[in-house]
Amino acid sequence: MSELTAAQTADLKILARFIELFCHAKHDNRLGDTVAVPGILQSRGKRRMELCKECAGLLEHGMMKRALCPLHPKPACKNCRIHCYTPEYRQKIREIMAYAGRKMVLRGRLDYLWHYYLQR
């Protein structure tokens, strides 16, 4: 994953942040796995994320799928004609996006709101 485009990197940073926010809110009692953050996604010196096993696996799967997406420009997953995720993964990602997206906007992160409207 060393040759990611700027758009792929931005998407993956958002995905990682959303999964981290969701995991800390919903799986706080299951935290314990410390996941190394790939260099391309490291921000402000953050090199590790604490996630539960389920969320760590989901992040890894999502990163692989985004890096291998054949569509350029990539549409929002909900509008895509190719569904990379299995129905179970797709439902979990939807749940994470709905929860974390609202939280980020309520915290004043308007850049995520901008990203959302660009994907529509």
C-alpha positions as CSV (number, residue, x, y, z in Angstrom):
1,M,0.0,0.0,0.0
2,S,2.9,2.4,-0.5
3,E,1.7,3.8,-3.8
4,L,-1.7,5.2,-2.7
5,T,-3.1,8.3,-4.4
6,A,-4.0,11.3,-2.3
7,A,-7.7,10.4,-2.6
8,Q,-7.1,6.9,-1.4
9,T,-5.0,8.2,1.5
10,A,-7.7,10.7,2.5
11,D,-10.4,8.0,2.4
12,L,-8.3,5.6,4.5
13,K,-7.5,8.2,7.1
14,I,-11.2,8.9,7.4
15,L,-12.0,5.2,7.6
16,A,-9.4,4.6,10.3
17,R,-10.7,7.6,12.3
18,F,-14.3,6.5,12.0
19,I,-13.5,2.9,13.1
20,E,-11.4,4.2,16.0
21,L,-14.2,6.5,17.2
22,F,-16.9,3.8,16.9
23,C,-14.7,1.1,18.6
24,H,-13.9,3.4,21.6
25,A,-17.6,4.2,22.0
26,K,-19.2,0.8,21.4
27,H,-16.5,-1.7,22.3
28,D,-14.7,0.0,25.1
29,N,-14.9,-3.1,27.3
30,R,-13.2,-5.2,24.5
31,L,-10.3,-2.9,23.7
32,G,-6.9,-4.4,24.1
33,D,-5.3,-4.9,20.7
34,T,-2.9,-2.2,19.8
35,V,-2.8,-2.0,16.0
36,A,0.2,-0.4,14.2
37,V,-1.0,2.4,11.9
38,P,0.6,2.2,8.4
39,G,3.0,5.0,7.8
40,I,0.9,6.6,5.1
41,L,-2.0,7.0,7.6
42,Q,0.0,8.3,10.6
43,S,-1.0,11.7,11.6
44,R,0.4,14.0,14.4
45,G,2.8,11.3,15.5
46,K,0.1,8.7,16.1
47,R,1.7,5.4,15.3
48,R,-0.7,3.0,17.1
49,M,-4.4,2.6,17.6
50,E,-6.2,0.7,20.3
51,L,-9.0,-1.4,18.8
52,C,-10.9,-4.5,19.6
53,K,-10.1,-7.5,17.4
54,E,-13.3,-7.1,15.4
55,C,-12.6,-3.5,14.5
56,A,-8.9,-4.1,13.8
57,G,-9.9,-6.8,11.3
58,L,-12.5,-4.5,9.8
59,L,-10.0,-1.7,9.4
60,E,-7.5,-4.1,7.8
61,H,-10.1,-5.4,5.4
62,G,-11.4,-1.9,4.5
63,M,-7.9,-0.7,3.8
64,M,-7.2,-3.6,1.5
65,K,-10.5,-3.1,-0.4
66,R,-9.9,0.7,-0.8
67,A,-6.4,0.2,-2.0
68,L,-7.6,-2.3,-4.6
69,C,-10.6,-0.3,-5.8
70,P,-10.6,-0.4,-9.6
71,L,-12.8,2.7,-10.1
72,H,-11.3,6.1,-10.6
73,P,-12.7,8.4,-9.4
74,K,-14.1,6.2,-6.7
75,P,-17.8,6.8,-6.0
76,A,-19.3,6.5,-2.5
77,C,-19.6,2.9,-1.6
78,K,-23.4,3.2,-1.4
79,N,-23.5,4.4,-5.0
80,C,-21.0,1.9,-6.4
81,R,-22.0,-0.6,-9.1
82,I,-19.3,-3.0,-7.7
83,H,-19.8,-4.1,-4.2
84,C,-16.4,-5.0,-2.8
85,Y,-17.6,-5.8,0.7
86,T,-19.7,-8.8,1.6
87,P,-23.2,-7.9,2.9
88,E,-22.0,-8.4,6.5
89,Y,-19.0,-6.1,6.1
90,R,-21.1,-3.6,4.2
91,Q,-23.7,-3.4,7.0
92,K,-21.0,-3.0,9.6
93,I,-19.3,-0.2,7.6
94,R,-22.7,1.5,7.2
95,E,-23.2,1.3,11.0
96,I,-19.8,2.8,11.7
97,M,-20.2,5.6,9.1
98,A,-23.6,6.6,10.5
99,Y,-22.4,6.7,14.1
100,A,-19.0,8.2,13.6
101,G,-20.1,10.7,10.9
102,R,-22.7,12.2,13.2
103,K,-20.2,12.4,16.1
104,M,-17.5,14.1,13.9
105,V,-19.9,16.7,12.6
106,L,-21.3,17.4,16.1
107,R,-17.7,17.8,17.3
108,G,-17.2,20.5,14.7
109,R,-15.3,18.6,12.1
110,L,-16.8,20.2,9.1
111,D,-14.1,18.7,6.8
112,Y,-15.9,15.3,7.3
113,L,-19.2,17.0,6.4
114,W,-17.6,18.4,3.3
115,H,-16.3,14.9,2.4
116,Y,-19.8,13.5,2.9
117,Y,-21.4,16.0,0.5
118,L,-18.7,15.5,-2.1
119,Q,-19.5,11.7,-2.1
120,R,-23.3,12.2,-2.8
